[in-house]
Amino acid sequence: MADLWDTVAPAWERNAEHVDRHMAEPTQALLDAARIAAGSSVLEVAAGPGGAGLAAAARVGPAGHVVLTDAAPGMVAAAQRRGEGVAQISARLSDQLVLDAADETFDAVISRHGLMFAEPPAAAVREAVRVLRAGGRYGAMVWAEREANPWLGLVLDAVGEQFGVAFPPPGIAGPFSLGDEALLERALQDGGLEDVTVERHPAPMRLESLEVWWELVPELAGPLAAALAGMEPDVRNAIRDRALAGAEQQARRTPDGVELDGAVLIGGGRRA
């Protein structure tokens, strides 16, 4: 999985500002769930190019520190570049299931769209709890159910319809694998957290056009990006046409372009 995400690291870095705009309001809710404040020591896991960690750095101020980690070297390099000039930011290679951090060293651990790819997710939560100080907080953002996220679901549906199979296949950790509130709550509790809460937040995607949407989303979709790259041009074009046809039915026109629905779940909890 790390190798797959490494292949799309350049696209994630190139589009990082768009992702951060898309996730701006939910990210503030994620930081709230983790109770991040001035002076906090924060670890971001599965950080990608570090957008949530950069937002955390603005909260912790010069007295705090934020460590950005990811299992993909390309993502760590992107996070390092984006954090240049921010004294309280550092980045290093680390898998969310085996964190390169000592026990009880952080006030907060955050994950923005990484937990749903962990197998099993409770093990990633348990590892985060290990590095939290007593009373420290964990916050995770995951995508809500597929039906609430046509901005991505339509692309995955188009691939599945093209080949007559579900994409991603059932039983594989994917973007919607924790999209049910009860599943996320259970993963947090099984990982050892107390006082667990799960909240839903809107996260619509706004772009200039559906053509821009199609160019952007497959680039960021990890395994999907790799799969599309290996397809014949006529197959990719057929998937594109299917996706755009579906998006035409669900998108809302705005003065600045188009909007597709999106929603996230934000879970939080405390180490005893």
C-alpha positions as a LaTeX table, in Angstrom:
\begin{tabular}{lrrr}
\hline
Residue & $x$ (\AA) & $y$ (\AA) & $z$ (\AA) \\
\hline
Met1 & 0.00 & 0.00 & 0.00 \\
Ala2 & 2.84 & 2.40 & 0.82 \\
Asp3 & 4.29 & 1.81 & $-2.66$ \\
Leu4 & 0.95 & 2.65 & $-4.27$ \\
Trp5 & 0.64 & 5.91 & $-2.34$ \\
Asp6 & 4.24 & 6.72 & $-3.17$ \\
Thr7 & 3.40 & 6.67 & $-6.88$ \\
Val8 & 0.73 & 9.36 & $-6.43$ \\
Ala9 & 2.76 & 11.53 & $-4.05$ \\
Pro10 & 3.66 & 14.03 & $-6.84$ \\
Ala11 & $-0.03$ & 14.49 & $-7.69$ \\
Trp12 & $-0.91$ & 14.94 & $-4.02$ \\
Glu13 & 1.79 & 17.56 & $-3.60$ \\
Arg14 & 0.70 & 19.33 & $-6.78$ \\
Asn15 & $-2.92$ & 19.42 & $-5.61$ \\
Ala16 & $-2.28$ & 19.85 & $-1.87$ \\
Glu17 & $-3.69$ & 23.37 & $-1.69$ \\
His18 & $-6.93$ & 22.25 & $-3.33$ \\
Val19 & $-7.24$ & 19.35 & $-0.86$ \\
Asp20 & $-6.59$ & 21.70 & 2.06 \\
Arg21 & $-9.29$ & 24.11 & 0.83 \\
His22 & $-11.73$ & 21.23 & 0.39 \\
Met23 & $-10.98$ & 20.02 & 3.93 \\
Ala24 & $-10.56$ & 23.41 & 5.64 \\
Glu25 & $-13.66$ & 23.40 & 7.85 \\
Pro26 & $-13.62$ & 19.65 & 8.67 \\
Thr27 & $-9.93$ & 19.92 & 9.55 \\
Gln28 & $-10.67$ & 22.55 & 12.16 \\
Ala29 & $-13.27$ & 20.18 & 13.61 \\
Leu30 & $-10.62$ & 17.42 & 13.63 \\
Leu31 & $-8.23$ & 19.65 & 15.58 \\
Asp32 & $-11.06$ & 20.46 & 17.99 \\
Ala33 & $-11.70$ & 16.73 & 18.52 \\
Ala34 & $-8.03$ & 16.28 & 19.41 \\
Arg35 & $-8.14$ & 19.37 & 21.68 \\
Ile36 & $-5.09$ & 20.88 & 20.01 \\
Ala37 & $-4.08$ & 24.21 & 21.53 \\
Ala38 & $-1.09$ & 26.48 & 22.04 \\
Gly39 & 1.92 & 24.52 & 23.21 \\
Ser40 & 0.58 & 21.08 & 22.21 \\
Ser41 & 2.89 & 18.34 & 20.94 \\
Val42 & 1.11 & 16.73 & 17.96 \\
Leu43 & 1.74 & 13.70 & 15.76 \\
Glu44 & 0.00 & 13.46 & 12.38 \\
Val45 & $-0.11$ & 9.90 & 11.03 \\
Ala46 & $-0.71$ & 8.90 & 7.39 \\
Ala47 & $-0.14$ & 12.59 & 6.77 \\
Gly48 & 0.29 & 12.62 & 3.00 \\
Pro49 & 1.63 & 16.09 & 2.18 \\
Gly50 & 0.82 & 17.22 & 5.72 \\
Gly51 & $-2.21$ & 19.47 & 5.36 \\
Ala52 & $-3.78$ & 18.67 & 8.73 \\
Gly53 & $-0.43$ & 18.94 & 10.49 \\
Leu54 & 0.21 & 22.34 & 8.96 \\
Ala55 & $-3.18$ & 23.48 & 10.26 \\
Ala56 & $-2.24$ & 22.09 & 13.68 \\
Ala57 & 1.05 & 24.03 & 13.61 \\
Ala58 & $-0.91$ & 27.28 & 13.34 \\
Arg59 & $-2.71$ & 26.34 & 16.57 \\
Val60 & 0.21 & 25.08 & 18.64 \\
Gly61 & 2.31 & 28.17 & 17.95 \\
Pro62 & 6.03 & 28.54 & 18.67 \\
Ala63 & 5.76 & 26.72 & 22.01 \\
Gly64 & 4.34 & 23.56 & 20.39 \\
His65 & 5.61 & 20.98 & 17.93 \\
Val66 & 4.05 & 18.95 & 15.12 \\
Val67 & 5.57 & 15.80 & 13.61 \\
Leu68 & 4.27 & 14.75 & 10.18 \\
Thr69 & 4.59 & 11.03 & 9.37 \\
Asp70 & 3.69 & 8.78 & 6.47 \\
Ala71 & 4.70 & 5.32 & 5.23 \\
Ala72 & 5.33 & 6.61 & 1.67 \\
Pro73 & 8.72 & 8.32 & 1.22 \\
Gly74 & 7.33 & 10.60 & $-1.49$ \\
Met75 & 4.63 & 11.85 & 0.85 \\
Val76 & 7.16 & 12.54 & 3.61 \\
Ala77 & 9.32 & 14.50 & 1.17 \\
Ala78 & 6.27 & 16.51 & 0.08 \\
Ala79 & 5.34 & 17.21 & 3.71 \\
Gln80 & 8.89 & 18.34 & 4.44 \\
Arg81 & 8.83 & 20.77 & 1.53 \\
Arg82 & 5.47 & 22.17 & 2.56 \\
Gly83 & 6.65 & 22.60 & 6.14 \\
Glu84 & 9.85 & 24.46 & 5.26 \\
Gly85 & 10.13 & 27.69 & 7.20 \\
Val86 & 7.74 & 26.54 & 9.95 \\
Ala87 & 10.02 & 26.04 & 12.95 \\
Gln88 & 7.62 & 23.79 & 14.88 \\
Ile89 & 7.19 & 21.31 & 11.98 \\
Ser90 & 9.26 & 18.17 & 11.34 \\
Ala91 & 8.59 & 15.12 & 9.15 \\
Arg92 & 9.72 & 11.51 & 9.14 \\
Leu93 & 8.93 & 8.12 & 7.63 \\
Ser94 & 6.64 & 6.05 & 9.84 \\
Asp95 & 3.82 & 3.56 & 9.29 \\
Gln96 & 0.62 & 4.20 & 11.23 \\
Leu97 & 0.65 & 0.59 & 12.46 \\
Val98 & 4.25 & 0.80 & 13.74 \\
Leu99 & 4.96 & 4.39 & 14.74 \\
Asp100 & 8.51 & 5.67 & 15.03 \\
Ala101 & 7.86 & 7.32 & 18.38 \\
Ala102 & 8.45 & 6.50 & 22.03 \\
Asp103 & 5.65 & 5.73 & 24.46 \\
Glu104 & 3.72 & 8.65 & 25.93 \\
Thr105 & 5.42 & 11.45 & 23.98 \\
Phe106 & 2.53 & 13.40 & 22.41 \\
Asp107 & $-0.44$ & 15.39 & 23.66 \\
Ala108 & $-2.44$ & 14.62 & 20.52 \\
Val109 & $-2.41$ & 12.29 & 17.50 \\
Ile110 & $-4.43$ & 13.12 & 14.38 \\
Ser111 & $-5.22$ & 11.27 & 11.18 \\
Arg112 & $-6.92$ & 12.87 & 8.19 \\
His113 & $-8.16$ & 10.14 & 5.85 \\
Gly114 & $-5.61$ & 7.56 & 6.85 \\
Leu115 & $-7.38$ & 5.35 & 9.39 \\
Met116 & $-9.78$ & 3.81 & 6.86 \\
Phe117 & $-6.80$ & 2.28 & 5.02 \\
Ala118 & $-5.34$ & 0.62 & 8.14 \\
Glu119 & $-5.86$ & $-3.12$ & 8.51 \\
Pro120 & $-7.21$ & $-3.50$ & 11.10 \\
Pro121 & $-8.07$ & 0.09 & 12.02 \\
Ala122 & $-8.23$ & $-0.65$ & 15.75 \\
Ala123 & $-4.54$ & $-1.63$ & 15.63 \\
Ala124 & $-3.64$ & 1.82 & 14.24 \\
Val125 & $-5.67$ & 3.46 & 17.00 \\
Arg126 & $-3.96$ & 1.28 & 19.60 \\
Glu127 & $-0.55$ & 2.33 & 18.29 \\
Ala128 & $-1.59$ & 5.98 & 18.46 \\
Val129 & $-2.76$ & 5.48 & 22.05 \\
Arg130 & 0.67 & 4.05 & 22.89 \\
Val131 & 2.42 & 7.30 & 22.01 \\
Leu132 & $-0.13$ & 9.53 & 23.76 \\
Arg133 & 0.52 & 10.90 & 27.20 \\
Ala134 & $-2.05$ & 10.18 & 29.90 \\
Gly135 & $-5.15$ & 12.20 & 29.06 \\
Gly136 & $-3.92$ & 12.81 & 25.50 \\
Arg137 & $-6.42$ & 12.97 & 22.64 \\
Tyr138 & $-6.75$ & 11.14 & 19.34 \\
Gly139 & $-8.75$ & 12.49 & 16.39 \\
Ala140 & $-9.48$ & 10.78 & 13.09 \\
Met141 & $-11.30$ & 11.97 & 9.99 \\
Val142 & $-12.70$ & 9.41 & 7.54 \\
Trp143 & $-15.08$ & 9.65 & 4.62 \\
Ala144 & $-18.72$ & 9.01 & 5.43 \\
Glu145 & $-20.67$ & 6.43 & 3.42 \\
Arg146 & $-20.25$ & 6.21 & $-0.35$ \\
Glu147 & $-23.73$ & 7.60 & $-1.05$ \\
Ala148 & $-22.84$ & 10.80 & 0.80 \\
Asn149 & $-19.71$ & 11.30 & $-1.29$ \\
Pro150 & $-20.57$ & 11.29 & $-5.00$ \\
Trp151 & $-17.49$ & 13.45 & $-5.67$ \\
Leu152 & $-15.49$ & 10.19 & $-5.28$ \\
Gly153 & $-18.14$ & 7.47 & $-5.41$ \\
Leu154 & $-19.09$ & 8.36 & $-8.98$ \\
Val155 & $-15.55$ & 7.68 & $-10.18$ \\
Leu156 & $-15.38$ & 4.35 & $-8.34$ \\
Asp157 & $-18.84$ & 3.43 & $-9.64$ \\
Ala158 & $-17.77$ & 4.16 & $-13.21$ \\
Val159 & $-14.83$ & 1.78 & $-12.87$ \\
Gly160 & $-17.02$ & $-0.90$ & $-11.35$ \\
Glu161 & $-19.68$ & $-0.56$ & $-14.05$ \\
Gln162 & $-17.04$ & $-0.76$ & $-16.77$ \\
Phe163 & $-15.77$ & $-4.12$ & $-15.53$ \\
Gly164 & $-18.91$ & $-5.49$ & $-13.86$ \\
Val165 & $-17.31$ & $-5.75$ & $-10.41$ \\
Ala166 & $-17.29$ & $-3.60$ & $-7.30$ \\
Phe167 & $-14.35$ & $-1.23$ & $-6.96$ \\
Pro168 & $-12.62$ & $-1.44$ & $-4.58$ \\
Pro169 & $-13.44$ & $-5.14$ & $-4.04$ \\
Pro170 & $-15.42$ & $-6.11$ & $-0.93$ \\
Gly171 & $-13.28$ & $-6.74$ & 2.12 \\
Ile172 & $-10.48$ & $-4.44$ & 1.01 \\
Ala173 & $-9.72$ & $-1.40$ & 3.14 \\
Gly174 & $-10.80$ & 1.58 & 1.08 \\
Pro175 & $-12.04$ & 5.15 & 1.32 \\
Phe176 & $-15.47$ & 4.18 & 2.68 \\
Ser177 & $-14.50$ & 1.23 & 4.89 \\
Leu178 & $-15.22$ & 3.26 & 8.08 \\
Gly179 & $-18.08$ & 5.27 & 6.61 \\
Asp180 & $-20.59$ & 4.05 & 9.20 \\
Glu181 & $-20.61$ & 5.87 & 12.54 \\
Ala182 & $-20.86$ & 2.61 & 14.48 \\
Leu183 & $-17.82$ & 1.13 & 12.70 \\
Leu184 & $-15.68$ & 4.16 & 13.45 \\
Glu185 & $-16.83$ & 4.29 & 17.05 \\
Arg186 & $-16.01$ & 0.60 & 17.51 \\
Ala187 & $-12.53$ & 1.01 & 16.00 \\
Leu188 & $-11.77$ & 3.86 & 18.40 \\
Gln189 & $-13.07$ & 1.99 & 21.41 \\
Asp190 & $-11.33$ & $-1.27$ & 20.47 \\
Gly191 & $-8.13$ & 0.75 & 20.07 \\
Gly192 & $-8.28$ & 1.69 & 23.74 \\
Leu193 & $-9.79$ & 5.18 & 23.73 \\
Glu194 & $-12.26$ & 6.47 & 26.30 \\
Asp195 & $-15.01$ & 9.10 & 25.98 \\
Val196 & $-15.33$ & 8.36 & 22.26 \\
Thr197 & $-17.41$ & 10.67 & 20.09 \\
Val198 & $-18.23$ & 10.56 & 16.37 \\
Glu199 & $-19.68$ & 13.50 & 14.45 \\
Arg200 & $-20.66$ & 14.04 & 10.82 \\
His201 & $-19.55$ & 17.14 & 8.92 \\
Pro202 & $-20.35$ & 18.31 & 5.38 \\
Ala203 & $-17.43$ & 18.42 & 2.93 \\
Pro204 & $-18.74$ & 19.34 & $-0.54$ \\
Met205 & $-16.23$ & 19.56 & $-3.38$ \\
Arg206 & $-16.32$ & 22.79 & $-5.38$ \\
Leu207 & $-14.51$ & 23.08 & $-8.71$ \\
Glu208 & $-14.57$ & 25.18 & $-11.84$ \\
Ser209 & $-16.12$ & 22.42 & $-13.97$ \\
Leu210 & $-16.83$ & 18.70 & $-14.11$ \\
Glu211 & $-13.93$ & 18.33 & $-16.53$ \\
Val212 & $-11.60$ & 19.71 & $-13.83$ \\
Trp213 & $-13.22$ & 17.30 & $-11.35$ \\
Trp214 & $-12.44$ & 14.34 & $-13.61$ \\
Glu215 & $-8.84$ & 15.44 & $-14.08$ \\
Leu216 & $-8.30$ & 15.93 & $-10.35$ \\
Val217 & $-10.00$ & 13.09 & $-8.50$ \\
Pro218 & $-8.46$ & 10.05 & $-10.26$ \\
Glu219 & $-5.00$ & 11.56 & $-9.70$ \\
Leu220 & $-5.53$ & 11.51 & $-5.93$ \\
Ala221 & $-7.26$ & 8.17 & $-5.57$ \\
Gly222 & $-4.21$ & 6.02 & $-4.83$ \\
Pro223 & $-4.92$ & 2.47 & $-6.09$ \\
Leu224 & $-7.44$ & 3.84 & $-8.60$ \\
Ala225 & $-4.82$ & 6.13 & $-10.11$ \\
Ala226 & $-2.50$ & 3.16 & $-10.58$ \\
Ala227 & $-5.30$ & 1.06 & $-12.09$ \\
Leu228 & $-6.33$ & 3.76 & $-14.58$ \\
Ala229 & $-2.73$ & 4.28 & $-15.65$ \\
Gly230 & $-2.53$ & 0.64 & $-16.70$ \\
Met231 & $-5.71$ & 0.66 & $-18.82$ \\
Glu232 & $-6.00$ & 1.06 & $-22.56$ \\
Pro233 & $-6.99$ & 4.60 & $-23.66$ \\
Asp234 & $-10.39$ & 3.49 & $-24.94$ \\
Val235 & $-11.20$ & 1.87 & $-21.58$ \\
Arg236 & $-10.12$ & 4.97 & $-19.66$ \\
Asn237 & $-12.23$ & 7.14 & $-21.96$ \\
Ala238 & $-15.27$ & 4.92 & $-21.43$ \\
Ile239 & $-14.84$ & 5.22 & $-17.65$ \\
Arg240 & $-14.44$ & 8.98 & $-18.00$ \\
Asp241 & $-17.67$ & 9.23 & $-20.00$ \\
Arg242 & $-19.57$ & 7.14 & $-17.44$ \\
Ala243 & $-18.28$ & 9.25 & $-14.56$ \\
Leu244 & $-19.07$ & 12.56 & $-16.24$ \\
Ala245 & $-22.57$ & 11.39 & $-17.16$ \\
Gly246 & $-23.24$ & 10.49 & $-13.53$ \\
Ala247 & $-21.77$ & 13.75 & $-12.29$ \\
Glu248 & $-23.97$ & 15.76 & $-14.65$ \\
Gln249 & $-27.00$ & 14.33 & $-12.85$ \\
Gln250 & $-25.74$ & 15.00 & $-9.31$ \\
Ala251 & $-23.70$ & 18.20 & $-9.54$ \\
Arg252 & $-25.10$ & 21.57 & $-8.62$ \\
Arg253 & $-24.19$ & 24.57 & $-10.73$ \\
Thr254 & $-22.80$ & 27.51 & $-8.78$ \\
Pro255 & $-21.72$ & 31.02 & $-9.83$ \\
Asp256 & $-18.11$ & 29.77 & $-9.72$ \\
Gly257 & $-18.57$ & 26.35 & $-11.33$ \\
Val258 & $-19.97$ & 23.12 & $-9.89$ \\
Glu259 & $-20.43$ & 21.47 & $-6.50$ \\
Leu260 & $-20.67$ & 17.78 & $-5.61$ \\
Asp261 & $-21.76$ & 16.53 & $-2.21$ \\
Gly262 & $-19.27$ & 15.20 & 0.30 \\
Ala263 & $-19.30$ & 14.31 & 3.99 \\
Val264 & $-16.82$ & 13.13 & 6.60 \\
Leu265 & $-17.00$ & 11.49 & 10.01 \\
Ile266 & $-14.74$ & 12.83 & 12.74 \\
Gly267 & $-14.04$ & 10.58 & 15.68 \\
Gly268 & $-12.24$ & 11.51 & 18.85 \\
Gly269 & $-11.30$ & 9.99 & 22.15 \\
Arg270 & $-8.99$ & 10.18 & 25.15 \\
Arg271 & $-6.25$ & 7.98 & 26.52 \\
Ala272 & $-6.97$ & 7.14 & 30.14 \\
\hline
\end{tabular}
